[in-house]
């Protein structure tokens, strides 16, 4: 006997038509996938645990629309399931300023994660599943289950073709994430037509190779019981993530069903009419929701969900009494607050301390703070011993059966998967419970993850990239590994901190800034080579993003620099002093933070009157914002000893001084105003 | 009976020790993989077709070291096989200025492709295999075989974990590239230790799912016959690429064999000594090559290779007589010359022509030139109908058995695989025969391929990205799809053209510049929305990268702009004229090309005397090189109609004029010098 009846069919038709109506009204969008996926959406959401009045409830089930272009379906669901979306909101689909943008954006209510760029959503979902497993292993007790939620994903052929999903899926299989259930919309259509033009691999076999449970629903258009059976089997698969391949018809019900013409453009008016007739709706009405559909979802999902949420809060109260320490820690995390005074653990340095690579200083910070911040969850893309991302006592996040760690572990072995790591970190951050993910790789290979980094910034996930080997200073590995354009790239990205600390105090400041920001990601660029502890640096000063490291009255020039070039610039100032040229030295570890300081402060760092020259052994692009002239490296690097390379490219006190002299001479009889002064 | 004897063992020991000696001498590098891979390298190279005196011979077999950190092994091979590497060169391994950098760089002799960033090499190899299949299908005749070479690849666990290799491998399986043979160094070790910490998938099953032939050599350390048998079986697999999983011991022979400690650091001196003893060499000597090893390779490979090359040239002469048209076409391509006069086919426009989206104009260029340029090989990452990358008569590059095209086809259906596409394009370009690959996607998703784009620029592969939907002008898809930082990113990359044409003439100029450059890649950013044909534009002027579109005597300001904002800037100049502010308008479609013009020309475009304001609806970073002030979009975009977004962000004639007025006022009583004047 079927678990479904007429009301289910009516609800599914409502979902389909409400989605089509949005696309028609906007005259823009993707009707095809919602028509094919409405049945599965109904079956999944009908059994999901959620509270539309408290969309961020930590023990809700998550839903990720990895094929984000199907978003009209998601807005239909959110409306019907009681979230803060009115029919009027749906009518504003894809209009400027509306609550219903063209792809899911996580600042809209009830949307767990921003998706659209293909392959990201399913990879984010691996992060959500990791966070859930970690939260459960950390806080659940035999007498209290605080976390036992699932992550459900819709994904399409495009998501499966993208490499980022391969990376994340392989890791998910290794990690045995049984709480992850993915529905693959096997509709055999992409924009280029039938998937047989480029995608003939055996997806199911590939996911079996990853160690997933793989199921197949042959008729995803209509066979609700088959979808439900697969879902229930997936929930029983405790030590494997599940991929449910669901064969559907794109644009199901449309006159052009099964063709790519229904993928990304509104249906023709006649087609919409026949569709409404076919599903028993009035062809002349739009945005119609039968009252019984509202009532059905209210009764079967919304009310039980609200009750479950209420009960969870009671359970959590009991938990806090029984386990006061863990309870208050989790309370703090749920409020997204850091523990008071944690920042006092940050190491400080004086010029007497020895020269140390900033990657090593970063390791020192992680070692110093990890015990204060249980929300820190780090890892590296297979470069642990180079990135120095692991504190000594760290436990690996691993399936207990491997004997290599357990799910309460905080250290993730990502493998050589930078893009997957970036997307997984976004998922961990999006889970909530204050999770603060960081991940290590070489600065140059953060670029492999550009797609995910961009979404960190757009969605405001405050993930941290521990990006070591930050210049030609890495030496012999050569130009394939030496970043040039990387800082310019990420500094040009909105809402992105790009720290390049020069010494121990600045490394501490970089972590302080990265961890106190709640919706801005960070890249911390760190040296492979040793750097001296600077006279004049402090956590407080560096926390402003830029500061005067070394001042001098009536300066002839200001040298501004970052990271490994700051101490060379200090030495250059000495060379210049011998030639009676007075040079101030500014350290500017993060543009983003500096730009947030008062105009007065900024002008005190970069005042009128003398030229400003930047020194950074990477691309000069972007520096003209602060400097009149820039000394940088606008070419690829080379393989050789770091010291040889710095000499060859003249990043030496003499090389800097030579250029400073030219700059002073050039501006000699000119009125020099600070580049910070701008017409608008 | 074995096909191998003592001389083979001696050669392998020589390869091993020569590689270890390089790492020891440099005190930097990776000894582990060369020790494990020397036997397979010997077996493969012993039967490869090559001519060290003509390393670019088009019908040579290719060898790609995807695990590029094993490069010491490659230099050992190149030395022993007669390429232009002396023992002295090997002694300069990883030193500044040497011929033997820390990872393979394709400007070194005999190195088919630059590798090191993991996952790229095997993906490049897919491009090499595509190009070979296309060349063979285009030029081979029943009586003349001009192309029948193989592409051999070494790859490691890291390459297999990277998503880019998943993308390319899936496509290679679909394309049934039987000429591609990959040796997977299954040594179970990555930098983080045993692969079981993050990589427990069944690689063989995954590659079977991709449609590859998969073989296993159980003892890759010693079983030469098994390696050879697998190789021969792979060569027989005509319609499947082959993955040969070869289980080896990293650092074979070392005291620390099988541990990650031999991966990336020199061996201890004692270890080197015992290793030499073990292999029957004098422990106190370095860089030793027994004469019989030289003789063996000379006799078995070098001499036969040179003879084969000579015969090929004779065959080609005969071919040219029998098929003069095809013959002279191929001759031209082998000389890397474009056909005379092809550029006359480029469309030109006058202001009377109608407004057209530059993506559509790009389609017109491809349509106009494809018949002149058989070396053009294009495609799209599943956005053909959006990127407009396919000329009408194009035949798809597909296995004939699919009925969807054939191997002589020039249009590649890449699927939703931007990174794979970028790496494959590099391989196609690296193959030779003048191949000029282009690939389409949205500008924002070129970022997914950053890793490959960077290698195009570093290696000088002149690939072309047809990057449509180049701003918030794409409209409703919203901020997940709208590029902001993208142009700043790629403009900061050395050796990279980033064109953003404003009309039809500029689109033609962009293609002209992209196709005439032989070692500089291009991104051509194109609009989704219609743009008018400009008064004052021409192919010739735009070919300088930047030019004065609209001049005026005694200008109060210069407006400089690109792409869709140029025509708005022209209208802004009209608004300003009504306010008695005289504005020049400059179009600057490509920074890279403009920077190569004479100083005099550059200063004629950006002269002293009046402020310069840039207008571009993307990040402002990088513009200060040319402009005193920049109007741009340093935030993420939004979902909405393109026209609404341009209005909301004030990219309108009035919005531009307002800012221009402020700029004029700000610089009123100042001496204004061009930003092009620099102290150094």
Interface residues (C-beta under 8 A of the other chain):
Chain A: X26 X28 X29 X68 X94 X95 X96 X97 X98 X101 X102 X103 X105 X114 X115 X116 X117 X118 X119 X157 X158 X159 X161 X162 X163 X164 X165 X166 X167 X170 X171 X173 X174 X190 X191 X192 X196 X197 X198 X199 X200 X201 X202 X203 X204 X205 X206 X208 X209 X210 X211 X380 X382 X383 X384 X385 X386 X396 X398 X402 X404 X413 X414 X415 X416 X417 X418 X419 X420 X444 X445 X447 X448 X450 X451 X454 X455 X457 X458 X475 X476 X477 X478 X479 X480 X481 X484 X485 X488 X489 X490 X491 X492 X493 X494 X495 X611 X619 X621 X622 X624 X625 X629 X631 X634 X635 X636 X638 X639 X640 X641 X644 X645 X648 X659 X662 X663 X665 X666 X667 X670 X671 X673 X675 X677 X678 X679 X680
Chain B: X26 X28 X29 X68 X94 X95 X96 X97 X98 X101 X102 X103 X105 X114 X115 X116 X117 X118 X119 X157 X158 X159 X161 X162 X163 X164 X165 X166 X167 X170 X171 X173 X174 X190 X191 X192 X196 X197 X198 X199 X200 X201 X202 X203 X204 X205 X206 X208 X209 X210 X211 X380 X382 X383 X384 X385 X386 X396 X398 X402 X404 X413 X414 X415 X416 X417 X418 X419 X420 X444 X445 X447 X448 X450 X451 X454 X455 X457 X458 X475 X476 X477 X478 X479 X480 X481 X484 X485 X488 X489 X490 X491 X492 X493 X494 X495 X611 X619 X621 X622 X624 X625 X629 X631 X634 X635 X636 X638 X639 X640 X641 X644 X645 X648 X659 X662 X663 X665 X666 X667 X670 X671 X673 X675 X677 X678 X679 X680
